[in-house]
Amino acid sequence: MSKFQDQEFLEFIVKNLVDNPNSVRADRKVDEMGVLLTLHLPKEEIGKIIGRGGSTARAIRTLLRIVGLKNHARVNLKIEEPEGSSAPRKGKTLDEAVGDLKL
């Protein structure tokens, strides 16, 4: 299976950020919404990709959108949370968010 430019670009970036580049895998899915790249990596590497406050992940997503524009496609990135990871969630629960709507 040949890889596409956006998938190769994502793997190149991520493999240069992590300690174990052989553990990185990116899947590519195309549907009516565009291209979805799903990134799979071990839980000990995920912090390096997300970055402080999500800044690294945001930068990678921006670069992927630019690659997508060059190829006339909308490219989105999903970082698959590894099984067994216990990343703390800062956001509100669904019930708290609905309560804030003041309906």
C-alpha positions, 0 to 999 in steps of 0.5 A: 500500500502506498502512502499519501503525502499527508500521511507521510508528512504526519509520520515524518513530523511525529517520528522526529518528536518521539523517542521510539519512532518505530512505535508510531503509526498513522492511518488514513481514511477518506470520506465526504468530510475529507481526510481523517488521519488517525495517529497511534502511539504509546502512552509514554509518547503522547505527551510529546505530541500533544505538548504543553496546553496542546500547542504541539498538536495544534501546530501539527494540525495547522501544518496538515491543513496547509498540506491538505490545501496544496492537495485540494483536500480537507485534512483532520488529525485525530490522536488516538488515546492509548489504552490504559492512559489516564490523561486528566480532563480539564473540560466540563462534563456534559451535564455541567455544559448543559447546565451552563446553557441556562435554558 
